[in-house]
Amino acid sequence: MACGSPEVRQRQLKQYKEGYLRFNPATSPGDLANILKDMELLIERKLKMFPDDKRQIVSARVVKVGNVYRIEVASATLQ
């Protein structure tokens, strides 16, 4: 989400909200507001910390390696 223009980000955040509610219909309005606030804060932090990084996560999974867990991520660069 953070890689797009502000307009694209708002549209994607709206789509995220709709999808989240579709799969989690019992979510309270307060919880949903907090979830969206967290998403906006994550986007803000990403833009502040890595303004020129245009990679998008296209896949991620948690894998157990020995006694620890790792997150494996695949990304693609946006033009």
Helices and strands as residue ranges (DSSP letters): H 6-23, H 29-49, E 55-65, E 68-77
